[in-house]
């Protein structure tokens, strides 16, 4: 018998640690070579870890949510035969070459592990409370008198009501025999309203249901999102600018293109908006940038690697459309669909989830009137199209006057890093995007 300590291998360039998303084995389990033993999450992707040897699991590094360093013990396996030399050498090399933890990670751990003075005081108070004699039991209140029974009609009595009232009572699960008629012995809608309003014990449901409290551990992608959003709000001074755009003509163009698309992917509003953004970026290079606030360097990117915020069952992910500025509407639509599906089914690759230079976030039909999106650090801007609504607007009538017409309107929000982008530049950028959106023919020309 020999014990083999399997160290967490280097699973990405510059990665110092990884979080256990799922541990598939426990002490006492039998594992075979190449069997999946854990899922580990880094800043870039989730990686499946496989056992390099067969044997019995003796020890594991932790449980879901625990973070361990590259090169440290992941599992200890008791093997029956000899362990190949190449496996031993590779495992030892990982432990020797493990990268040091990032400075911000060390700082975060110090923040977490340093006790707060108020917590110490609370703990002392709790100890003092435990040593104090228990208080005398409070006298139990007298039980409340039982409510008077609701008078019901005799079983043989006939209830007078119209078919509409009977149907409504049935939908509300109200027994008409419990309802007191107001006049002439006939139950009307007003009688049902009164019955519900005065809180009868049967016939209507409460506003909600009481549920037991739950404690949910924040792990995996959910914790990564929480850390990234907290870092973005802590380090970036946000400001948001919102503009209203008339997308009536853009929607008409989209419908015309879809009508003759053939086997091409269906166009949504997003590819058209991305095209407008990409055409505008060259005049506002500071919008398509990343800010290294430690080195105090801003990199203005020539290519638009567009992050696309996507909701998945696990949480928010941001797959990236590479070189969005070089693609036409149909190619953009295809990439949007492909990347969204990959993010949702977990098949997105590491390079498809990193390297964005500007992000667009949209809730589609759920979008509100306006949003204030949080910047995807280290980017300096994020754009949020909102819900399309129809409203009456004054438009030129072609004869020098105006007429009222139903138009489709959409607000576009942009949040920017005020250390890099000035309010005037953000407003000017959105105004040019608005011009392209409201004159959609310009999107189809160079």
Buried (B, 14 or more C-beta within 10 A) or exposed (E): EEEBBBBBBBBBEEBBBBBBBBBBBEEEBEBEEEEEBBBBBBBBBBBEBBBBBBBBBBBBBBEBBEBBBBBBBBBBBBBEEEBEEEBBEEBEBBBEEBBEBBEEBEEBEEEEEEEEEEEEEEEEEEEEEEEEEEEEEEEEEEEEEEEEEEEEBEEEEEBEBEEEBBEBBEEEEBBBBBBEBEEEEEBBEEBBEBBBEEEBEEBBEEEEEEEEEEEEEEBBBBBBBEBBBEBBEEBBEBBBBBBBBBBBBBBEBBEEBBEEBEEBBEBBBBBBBBBBBBBBBEEBEBBBBBBEBEEEEBEBBEBBBBBBBBBBEBEBBBBBBBBBBEBEBBBBBBBBBBBBEBBBEEEBEBEBBBBBBBBBBBBEEEBEEBBBBBBBBBBBBBBBBBBBEEEEBEBEEEEEEEEEEEBBBBBBBBBBBBEBBEEEBBBBBBEBBBEBBBEBEEBEEE
